[in-house]
């Protein structure tokens, strides 16, 4: 039975379009895949048939007569955290801009077997490339073993990692410019590549200023871990030579830390300045509003999608910028 298009209940197929236009299904596929070797009148006839039938391009039709599915596989973990969640959303938008689809498989990135299983599920769908979100130390080696010839890329690695380092350095430079010399770090988990890059950027900026970290605490990116560490941080701040500033590796930990410090009677920024990283959607509405580093996640997603698919880069990702708000001030002494 032929599809009925807009007026009926059945969806038009490639065969329906071919019959209406008087061409082969291969010709319809070439139009769908924007083949340059078509006569303009043939292309116009096929496109007119698509419009008349209300035909919508689908993945199976695009792959007809080609060796690709036009689908990008994403191996993701920790999507409940703001950073990975924002990364997945940005990759979806970048894939659509490149006229591709996104297929996502979630894994426990700390478990190589879980990562391998997620990758194999995507590869079984014939994805054209794999992209990793929230890459851990063990993630990429596990994926390289199973990816074979399928292109593999990771968000915030390569040039992206360098921008992470640069962004972390901006937060330290801002605190130093305010006059802080006793700066502590609230770092991310050691098995995350993004945390490593941010550690490296912050430590390099401190070294350039001739400063050693006043203290280093390490969390798991969550607001809960920032709040849990607040008592220890508050005790350090009250010390005779305690830190006058804390640079947190992401906004969520900074939020939790600020809430915990205020509950412990430590004022931000009067007693201690706090910076974050990411400039998440809520950062301007914290109390106090959070000084943080804004990163171009959308630009990074476009870069990594183009890299994975071997497409021309759609412009470079913008450099991180420091967004100064009310959570930082000159040191108390």
Secondary structure as UniProt FT lines:
FT   HELIX           5..7
FT   HELIX           14..21
FT   HELIX           25..32
FT   TURN            33..34
FT   HELIX           40..53
FT   HELIX           59..63
FT   TURN            64..65
FT   STRAND          71..76
FT   TURN            79..80
FT   HELIX           82..97
FT   TURN            98..99
FT   STRAND          101..106
FT   TURN            109..110
FT   HELIX           112..124
FT   TURN            125..126
FT   STRAND          129..132
FT   TURN            137..138
FT   HELIX           139..147
FT   TURN            148..149
FT   STRAND          151..154
FT   TURN            155..156
FT   HELIX           159..178
FT   STRAND          183..187
FT   TURN            190..191
FT   HELIX           193..208
FT   TURN            209..210
FT   STRAND          216..218
FT   HELIX           223..237
FT   TURN            240..241
FT   STRAND          245..248
FT   HELIX           251..263
FT   TURN            264..265
FT   TURN            268..271
FT   STRAND          273..275
FT   TURN            281..282
FT   HELIX           283..285
FT   STRAND          291..294
FT   HELIX           297..309
FT   STRAND          321..323
FT   TURN            326..327
//
